[in-house]
Amino acid sequence: EASMVGRISDWISRWLIYGMAIFSPWAFGTTQAWSIQVMNWAGYALGILLAVKIVERQLSQTERPTSNVQRPTDETAERRMRRDAGKNWQTPALFALTILILLYCAVAAWNARATYSYIDDRFAYHEHIAWLPHSYDSIRSWSIFWNYLAMACAFWAIRDWMQNEPEISSREKNPLFSRRWKKLLWVISINGALLALEGLLQRTDNTGKLLWLVEPNIHKDAASQFGPYAYRSNGAQFLNLIWPISIGFWWSLQRSAARGNRKRTAHHLLLPAAIIMAAGAIISLSRGGILVAVGCIFLSLLTLLIAGRRSAWKIKFTMLTTGVATTSLAAYVNWSQLIERFKTAGDDQLGGRERIFQIAKKMIRDYPVFGTGPNTFDPVSQLYLGSPDAPWIVQVHNDWLETLATFGWVGSSMIWLALLLVLTRPFFSFDGIRGHWVLIVFIWIALGGCLAHAAFDFPFQIYSILFLFLVFCAVLSSTTIRRTG
């Protein structure tokens, strides 16, 4: 049983995690300095609490009498323990990659090749060690390092908090037997539904103020915004990251309720919540958001039909109705505007992005190994504009290219390897929360949709979206579909 220190740390961690999940999108997407600082300090606090809990567990283990420790009864059991310990290598590997990525950012910022001054509009060059990672703007690289440090603390704290609850609320056959996991997904799903509803109301009111409070510096008209996000695509990306998991969550709870013969449960509220979020992503008029939403709807229906091939006709009817209701609602609300958006696809932003992609590719060619430094595309890209009158470029609108241009092949490889470990862990690890493959597939659909959106936009440059992505990665990295006993 956990000590008083452990229980207090767990209680504070829980409310910090809930608070960060709720706060980050409503704080205008956490795109301003004040909201980023709030999220960073919350992440650092989670890291400190995690350290306290680890120390407390170590102390409690040393104080426990050795006579109560159960030892293997025979040589076969001992071999089995060594075998299972050898198979669970993903978590140490993921932790090592987390440390390496943070070190990469810190070394690049410390070993900066230059610092860019926005006031003087010039680079101040420094001596550096060429064979180490280096940055062309130390200030921006240090800034992103502190953001990543807070997110890393939050990631490992959330993962630890989900895996170390005092009691198991259900049995092995239950696809969701972690109460903490269950409550966190409820909080995220309800928060996403409320945000989608607010975005739809704000769009109906045709106001140019975010949350009816603040007029942004850019995208001042209602059609360019969605909810608290000044850029409608970011709003669509946030919603598309939640609603597929809400559908998978509903399926898991429905399966649990059917096995327990429980007729009155609240899990059916997840379906209208998912409809509102998916419809909001389409109604946002983000072309990328629409394509990702439609693709996720198709994959979600396909997954549910495969998983529910032996289910009653009522379940199958509910699945099909959810998909049809979502697309029909969105099409009914603004069909003419949707058609107009895709008619102009080749004349506006998509056509302009190709020029930005070429700049990023030139940067990759010139700085292939270490890149230009984390978070340095903004200042360095100005050297590739070719004209002083060319518009200033802040993002590539392709996070895959921007990562490669700023982190180089060395840093990007570590990031992509860590992502691969997270995505594949449930199928290879023997420890963690045991989940059903259907829920894992829905988490894949949500994360895959965000990764697809990153090919023509910048979801991972927005703090609230990246944080939510890492929350779901923490869920995935603490899950296994294998029997642990």
C-alpha positions as CSV (number, residue, x, y, z in Angstrom):
1,E,0.0,0.0,0.0
2,A,1.3,3.4,-0.9
3,S,2.6,5.8,1.8
4,M,1.0,9.1,2.6
5,V,3.6,10.9,0.4
6,G,2.8,8.6,-2.5
7,R,-0.9,9.1,-2.2
8,I,-0.6,12.9,-2.0
9,S,1.8,12.9,-5.1
10,D,-0.7,10.7,-7.0
11,W,-3.6,13.0,-6.1
12,I,-1.7,16.1,-7.2
13,S,-0.5,14.4,-10.4
14,R,-4.1,13.4,-11.3
15,W,-5.4,17.0,-11.1
16,L,-2.4,18.4,-12.9
17,I,-2.9,15.9,-15.8
18,Y,-6.6,16.7,-16.0
19,G,-5.9,20.4,-15.8
20,M,-3.3,20.3,-18.5
21,A,-5.6,18.3,-20.8
22,I,-8.5,20.8,-20.3
23,F,-6.5,24.0,-20.2
24,S,-4.2,23.6,-23.2
25,P,-6.8,23.9,-26.0
26,W,-8.9,26.6,-24.3
27,A,-5.9,28.8,-23.7
28,F,-6.1,29.8,-27.4
29,G,-4.4,26.5,-28.3
30,T,-1.4,27.3,-26.0
31,T,0.2,29.4,-28.7
32,Q,1.1,32.4,-26.6
33,A,4.0,32.8,-24.2
34,W,2.0,33.0,-21.0
35,S,0.0,29.8,-21.7
36,I,3.2,27.9,-22.8
37,Q,4.8,28.9,-19.5
38,V,1.8,27.6,-17.6
39,M,1.9,24.3,-19.4
40,N,5.7,24.1,-18.9
41,W,5.6,24.7,-15.2
42,A,2.8,22.1,-14.9
43,G,5.0,19.6,-16.8
44,Y,8.0,20.3,-14.5
45,A,5.8,19.8,-11.5
46,L,4.7,16.4,-12.9
47,G,8.3,15.5,-13.3
48,I,9.2,16.4,-9.7
49,L,6.2,14.4,-8.4
50,L,7.3,11.4,-10.5
51,A,10.8,11.6,-9.0
52,V,9.2,11.8,-5.5
53,K,7.1,8.7,-6.2
54,I,10.1,6.7,-7.6
55,V,12.2,7.6,-4.5
56,E,9.3,6.7,-2.2
57,R,8.8,3.3,-3.9
58,Q,12.5,2.5,-3.7
59,L,12.5,3.4,0.0
60,S,9.4,1.2,0.7
61,Q,11.0,-1.7,-1.1
62,T,14.2,-1.5,1.0
63,E,12.2,-1.4,4.2
64,R,10.0,-4.4,3.2
65,P,11.1,-7.6,5.1
66,T,13.0,-10.0,2.8
67,S,11.1,-13.0,4.2
68,N,7.9,-11.8,2.4
69,V,9.5,-11.7,-1.0
70,Q,8.3,-14.6,-3.1
71,R,11.1,-16.4,-5.0
72,P,10.9,-18.7,-8.0
73,T,10.0,-22.2,-6.8
74,D,12.0,-23.9,-9.5
75,E,14.5,-23.4,-12.3
76,T,11.7,-23.2,-15.0
77,A,10.0,-20.3,-13.2
78,E,13.3,-18.5,-12.9
79,R,14.0,-18.9,-16.6
80,R,10.6,-17.6,-17.4
81,M,11.1,-14.5,-15.4
82,R,14.5,-13.9,-17.1
83,R,12.8,-14.4,-20.5
84,D,10.0,-12.0,-19.9
85,A,12.4,-9.4,-18.5
86,G,14.4,-9.7,-21.6
87,K,11.4,-9.2,-23.8
88,N,10.3,-6.0,-22.1
89,W,13.1,-3.8,-23.6
90,Q,10.9,-1.2,-25.2
91,T,10.4,1.0,-22.1
92,P,14.2,1.3,-21.3
93,A,14.8,2.0,-25.0
94,L,12.1,4.6,-25.2
95,F,13.5,6.3,-22.0
96,A,17.0,6.3,-23.5
97,L,15.7,7.9,-26.7
98,T,13.9,10.6,-24.6
99,I,17.1,11.5,-22.9
100,L,19.0,11.5,-26.2
101,I,16.5,13.8,-27.9
102,L,16.6,16.3,-25.0
103,L,20.4,16.1,-24.9
104,Y,20.5,16.7,-28.7
105,C,18.4,19.9,-28.3
106,A,20.5,21.1,-25.3
107,V,23.8,20.5,-27.0
108,A,22.6,22.2,-30.2
109,A,21.5,25.3,-28.2
110,W,24.7,25.3,-26.1
111,N,27.0,24.7,-29.1
112,A,25.2,27.4,-31.2
113,R,26.7,28.5,-34.5
114,A,24.8,31.7,-34.4
115,T,22.1,33.8,-32.6
116,Y,19.5,35.6,-34.7
117,S,18.4,39.1,-33.7
118,Y,14.9,40.1,-34.9
119,I,15.6,43.7,-34.0
120,D,18.7,44.0,-36.1
121,D,17.6,41.4,-38.6
122,R,21.0,39.7,-38.7
123,F,22.9,36.7,-37.4
124,A,25.6,37.0,-34.7
125,Y,28.0,34.1,-35.3
126,H,29.9,32.2,-32.6
127,E,32.7,29.7,-32.4
128,H,31.3,26.1,-32.2
129,I,32.3,22.5,-32.4
130,A,31.4,21.4,-35.9
131,W,31.2,17.6,-35.2
132,L,28.5,18.2,-32.4
133,P,24.9,19.2,-33.0
134,H,24.7,23.0,-33.4
135,S,22.0,25.6,-33.9
136,Y,21.8,28.8,-36.0
137,D,19.6,30.5,-33.3
138,S,20.5,29.6,-29.7
139,I,17.6,31.5,-28.3
140,R,14.9,29.6,-30.2
141,S,16.7,26.3,-29.6
142,W,16.8,26.9,-25.9
143,S,13.2,27.8,-25.9
144,I,12.1,24.6,-27.6
145,F,14.4,22.6,-25.3
146,W,12.5,23.8,-22.2
147,N,9.2,23.0,-23.9
148,Y,10.3,19.5,-24.8
149,L,11.7,19.0,-21.3
150,A,8.3,19.8,-19.8
151,M,6.5,17.5,-22.3
152,A,9.0,14.7,-21.5
153,C,8.3,15.1,-17.8
154,A,4.5,15.1,-18.5
155,F,4.8,12.0,-20.8
156,W,6.6,9.8,-18.3
157,A,4.5,11.1,-15.4
158,I,1.3,10.3,-17.2
159,R,2.5,6.9,-18.1
160,D,3.6,6.1,-14.6
161,W,0.3,7.5,-13.1
162,M,-1.8,5.2,-15.4
163,Q,0.2,2.1,-14.7
164,N,0.5,2.4,-10.9
165,E,-3.1,2.7,-9.6
166,P,-3.7,1.1,-6.2
167,E,-6.5,-1.2,-7.4
168,I,-7.5,-3.0,-10.6
169,S,-11.1,-2.1,-11.3
170,S,-11.9,-5.1,-13.6
171,R,-10.7,-8.4,-14.6
172,E,-8.3,-9.6,-17.3
173,K,-11.0,-10.1,-20.0
174,N,-12.1,-6.4,-19.7
175,P,-10.5,-4.4,-22.5
176,L,-10.3,-1.4,-20.1
177,F,-9.4,-2.3,-16.6
178,S,-7.5,0.8,-15.6
179,R,-9.8,3.3,-13.9
180,R,-7.3,6.1,-14.3
181,W,-7.0,5.4,-18.1
182,K,-10.8,5.4,-18.3
183,K,-11.3,8.7,-16.4
184,L,-8.6,10.4,-18.5
185,L,-10.2,9.4,-21.8
186,W,-13.6,10.6,-20.4
187,V,-12.1,14.0,-19.6
188,I,-10.4,14.4,-23.0
189,S,-13.6,13.3,-24.9
190,I,-15.9,15.6,-23.0
191,N,-13.5,18.5,-23.3
192,G,-13.2,17.9,-27.1
193,A,-16.9,17.8,-27.5
194,L,-17.4,21.1,-25.7
195,L,-14.6,22.7,-27.7
196,A,-16.3,21.5,-31.0
197,L,-19.6,22.8,-29.8
198,E,-18.1,26.2,-28.9
199,G,-16.4,26.3,-32.3
200,L,-19.7,25.6,-34.1
201,L,-21.5,28.3,-32.1
202,Q,-18.7,30.8,-32.7
203,R,-18.8,30.1,-36.5
204,T,-22.6,30.5,-36.5
205,D,-22.3,33.8,-34.7
206,N,-19.8,34.9,-37.3
207,T,-17.6,36.6,-34.7
208,G,-14.0,37.3,-35.5
209,K,-13.0,37.1,-31.8
210,L,-11.6,33.9,-30.3
211,L,-14.0,32.7,-27.6
212,W,-15.7,36.1,-28.2
213,L,-12.8,37.7,-26.3
214,V,-9.7,38.2,-28.4
215,E,-9.2,39.3,-32.0
216,P,-6.0,37.6,-33.3
217,N,-3.3,39.4,-35.2
218,I,-3.9,37.2,-38.2
219,H,-7.0,35.3,-39.5
220,K,-9.3,37.9,-38.2
221,D,-12.5,36.6,-39.9
222,A,-14.6,33.8,-38.5
223,A,-14.2,31.5,-41.5
224,S,-10.4,31.4,-40.9
225,Q,-10.8,30.5,-37.2
226,F,-12.3,27.6,-35.3
227,G,-13.1,27.8,-31.6
228,P,-10.1,29.0,-29.5
229,Y,-7.7,28.4,-32.5
230,A,-6.8,31.4,-34.7
231,Y,-6.0,28.9,-37.5
232,R,-9.0,26.7,-38.4
233,S,-6.7,23.8,-39.5
234,N,-5.3,23.6,-36.0
235,G,-8.8,23.3,-34.6
236,A,-9.6,20.5,-37.0
237,Q,-6.3,18.8,-36.1
238,F,-7.1,18.9,-32.4
239,L,-10.6,17.4,-32.9
240,N,-9.4,14.7,-35.4
241,L,-7.0,13.6,-32.8
242,I,-9.7,12.9,-30.2
243,W,-12.9,11.6,-31.8
244,P,-11.5,8.3,-33.3
245,I,-10.3,7.4,-29.8
246,S,-13.7,8.4,-28.4
247,I,-15.3,5.8,-30.8
248,G,-12.8,3.2,-29.7
249,F,-13.4,4.0,-26.1
250,W,-17.1,3.7,-26.6
251,W,-16.6,0.2,-28.2
252,S,-14.5,-0.9,-25.3
253,L,-17.1,0.3,-22.7
254,Q,-19.9,-1.2,-24.8
255,R,-18.1,-4.6,-24.8
256,S,-17.6,-4.4,-21.0
257,A,-21.2,-3.4,-20.4
258,A,-22.4,-6.4,-22.5
259,R,-20.2,-8.8,-20.6
260,G,-21.4,-7.4,-17.3
261,N,-25.1,-7.3,-18.3
262,R,-25.2,-3.6,-17.4
263,K,-28.0,-1.8,-19.2
264,R,-27.8,1.7,-17.8
265,T,-24.3,3.1,-18.6
266,A,-23.2,6.6,-19.6
267,H,-20.8,5.4,-22.3
268,H,-23.3,6.0,-25.1
269,L,-22.8,9.7,-24.6
270,L,-19.4,9.2,-26.4
271,L,-21.1,8.6,-29.7
272,P,-22.8,12.1,-30.0
273,A,-19.6,13.6,-28.6
274,A,-17.6,11.9,-31.4
275,I,-20.2,13.0,-34.0
276,I,-19.9,16.7,-32.9
277,M,-16.1,16.6,-33.0
278,A,-15.9,14.9,-36.4
279,A,-18.5,17.2,-37.8
280,G,-16.7,20.2,-36.3
281,A,-13.5,19.1,-38.1
282,I,-15.3,19.1,-41.4
283,I,-17.3,22.3,-40.8
284,S,-14.1,24.1,-39.9
285,L,-13.5,24.3,-43.7
286,S,-9.9,23.1,-43.3
287,R,-9.2,21.1,-46.4
288,G,-6.7,19.0,-44.6
289,G,-9.0,18.6,-41.7
290,I,-11.8,17.4,-44.0
291,L,-9.6,14.9,-45.8
292,V,-8.3,13.5,-42.6
293,A,-11.7,13.4,-41.0
294,V,-13.3,11.5,-43.9
295,G,-10.3,9.1,-44.0
296,C,-10.6,8.4,-40.3
297,I,-14.4,7.9,-40.6
298,F,-13.8,5.3,-43.3
299,L,-11.1,3.5,-41.2
300,S,-13.2,3.7,-38.1
301,L,-16.3,2.1,-39.7
302,L,-14.1,-0.6,-41.3
303,T,-12.5,-1.4,-37.9
304,L,-15.9,-1.5,-36.1
305,L,-17.4,-3.7,-38.7
306,I,-14.5,-6.2,-38.5
307,A,-14.5,-6.1,-34.7
308,G,-18.3,-6.4,-34.5
309,R,-18.9,-9.0,-37.2
310,R,-20.5,-11.3,-34.6
311,S,-22.3,-8.4,-32.8
312,A,-26.0,-7.9,-32.8
313,W,-27.6,-5.9,-35.6
314,K,-28.2,-3.0,-33.2
315,I,-24.5,-2.5,-32.7
316,K,-23.8,-2.6,-36.5
317,F,-26.7,-0.1,-37.1
318,T,-25.2,2.2,-34.5
319,M,-21.8,2.1,-36.2
320,L,-23.2,2.9,-39.6
321,T,-25.5,5.6,-38.3
322,T,-22.6,7.4,-36.5
323,G,-20.6,7.7,-39.7
324,V,-23.6,8.7,-41.9
325,A,-24.8,11.2,-39.3
326,T,-21.4,12.9,-39.1
327,T,-20.9,13.4,-42.8
328,S,-24.5,14.3,-43.4
329,L,-24.5,16.9,-40.6
330,A,-21.3,18.5,-41.9
331,A,-22.5,18.5,-45.6
332,Y,-25.9,20.0,-44.7
333,V,-24.4,22.9,-42.7
334,N,-22.0,24.2,-45.4
335,W,-21.9,22.1,-48.5
336,S,-21.5,25.1,-50.8
337,Q,-18.5,26.4,-48.8
338,L,-16.9,23.0,-48.8
339,I,-17.1,22.8,-52.6
340,E,-15.7,26.3,-53.0
341,R,-12.8,25.5,-50.7
342,F,-11.6,22.6,-52.8
343,K,-12.2,24.5,-56.1
344,T,-9.6,27.0,-55.0
345,A,-7.1,24.4,-53.7
346,G,-4.6,25.0,-56.6
347,D,-4.8,28.8,-56.5
348,D,-4.0,29.8,-52.9
349,Q,-2.3,28.2,-50.0
350,L,-1.6,24.8,-51.5
351,G,0.1,26.4,-54.5
352,G,2.1,28.7,-52.2
353,R,3.3,25.8,-50.0
354,E,5.1,24.2,-52.8
355,R,7.6,27.1,-52.7
356,I,8.1,26.7,-49.0
357,F,8.6,22.9,-49.4
358,Q,11.4,23.7,-51.9
359,I,13.1,26.0,-49.4
360,A,13.0,23.3,-46.7
361,K,14.5,20.8,-49.2
362,K,17.3,23.2,-49.9
363,M,18.0,23.5,-46.2
364,I,18.0,19.7,-45.9
365,R,20.5,19.5,-48.7
366,D,22.8,22.2,-47.2
367,Y,22.6,20.9,-43.6
368,P,21.9,17.1,-43.9
369,V,23.5,15.8,-40.7
370,F,22.5,18.1,-37.8
371,G,20.1,20.4,-39.6
372,T,20.0,24.1,-38.8
373,G,19.1,23.5,-35.1
374,P,15.8,22.8,-33.3
375,N,13.1,25.5,-33.9
376,T,15.3,27.5,-36.3
377,F,13.4,27.3,-39.6
378,D,11.9,30.7,-39.0
379,P,15.1,32.7,-39.1
380,V,17.2,30.5,-41.4
381,S,14.6,30.2,-44.1
382,Q,14.9,34.0,-44.7
383,L,18.3,33.3,-46.3
384,Y,16.6,31.3,-49.0
385,L,13.9,33.7,-50.0
386,G,15.9,35.2,-52.9
387,S,14.3,38.6,-52.5
388,P,13.9,41.2,-49.7
389,D,10.3,41.7,-50.7
390,A,9.4,38.1,-50.4
391,P,6.9,37.3,-47.6
392,W,8.3,36.1,-44.2
393,I,8.0,32.4,-43.7
394,V,7.4,31.0,-40.2
395,Q,6.4,27.3,-40.7
396,V,7.0,24.9,-43.6
397,H,3.4,23.7,-43.4
398,N,5.0,20.2,-43.5
399,D,6.2,19.0,-40.1
400,W,8.1,16.0,-41.6
401,L,10.2,18.4,-43.7
402,E,10.6,20.9,-41.0
403,T,11.8,18.3,-38.5
404,L,14.4,17.0,-41.1
405,A,15.5,20.5,-41.9
406,T,16.0,21.6,-38.3
407,F,17.0,18.4,-36.6
408,G,18.9,16.8,-39.5
409,W,19.1,13.1,-40.1
410,V,20.7,12.4,-36.7
411,G,18.0,14.1,-34.6
412,S,15.1,13.2,-36.8
413,S,16.1,9.5,-36.7
414,M,15.9,9.5,-32.9
415,I,12.4,11.1,-33.0
416,W,11.1,8.7,-35.6
417,L,12.6,5.7,-33.8
418,A,10.9,6.8,-30.5
419,L,7.6,7.1,-32.4
420,L,8.0,3.7,-33.9
421,L,8.6,2.1,-30.5
422,V,5.5,3.7,-29.1
423,L,3.3,2.6,-32.0
424,T,4.5,-1.0,-31.9
425,R,4.9,-1.5,-28.2
426,P,1.4,-3.0,-27.5
427,F,2.1,-6.0,-29.8
428,F,5.6,-6.8,-28.5
429,S,5.7,-5.9,-24.8
430,F,4.6,-8.3,-22.0
431,D,4.1,-5.6,-19.3
432,G,1.6,-2.8,-18.9
433,I,-2.2,-2.3,-19.0
434,R,-3.8,-5.1,-21.0
435,G,-6.1,-3.7,-23.7
436,H,-8.0,-5.0,-26.7
437,W,-6.6,-4.7,-30.2
438,V,-9.6,-2.7,-31.4
439,L,-8.9,0.2,-29.0
440,I,-5.2,0.1,-30.0
441,V,-6.2,0.4,-33.7
442,F,-8.4,3.4,-32.9
443,I,-5.5,5.1,-31.2
444,W,-3.4,4.3,-34.3
445,I,-6.1,5.9,-36.5
446,A,-6.1,9.1,-34.4
447,L,-2.3,9.3,-34.3
448,G,-2.0,8.3,-38.0
449,G,-4.5,11.1,-39.0
450,C,-2.4,13.7,-37.1
451,L,0.8,12.3,-38.8
452,A,-0.9,12.5,-42.2
453,H,-2.0,16.1,-41.5
454,A,1.6,16.9,-40.6
455,A,2.5,16.2,-44.3
456,F,0.8,19.4,-45.4
457,D,0.4,21.5,-42.2
458,F,2.1,22.1,-38.8
459,P,0.1,20.4,-36.0
460,F,3.3,19.6,-34.1
461,Q,4.3,23.3,-33.9
462,I,1.2,23.9,-31.7
463,Y,1.7,23.1,-28.1
464,S,-1.8,21.9,-27.3
465,I,-1.9,19.4,-30.2
466,L,1.6,18.1,-29.5
467,F,0.8,17.7,-25.8
468,L,-2.4,15.7,-26.6
469,F,-0.5,13.6,-29.1
470,L,2.0,12.7,-26.4
471,V,-0.8,11.9,-23.9
472,F,-2.2,9.3,-26.4
473,C,1.4,8.1,-26.9
474,A,1.7,7.6,-23.2
475,V,-1.5,5.6,-23.2
476,L,-0.2,3.5,-26.1
477,S,3.2,3.0,-24.5
478,S,1.7,1.7,-21.3
479,T,-0.5,-0.9,-23.1
480,T,-0.1,-4.5,-24.2
481,I,-2.4,-6.9,-26.0
482,R,-0.4,-9.9,-24.7
483,R,-1.4,-11.8,-21.6
484,T,0.8,-10.7,-18.7
485,G,0.0,-13.6,-16.4
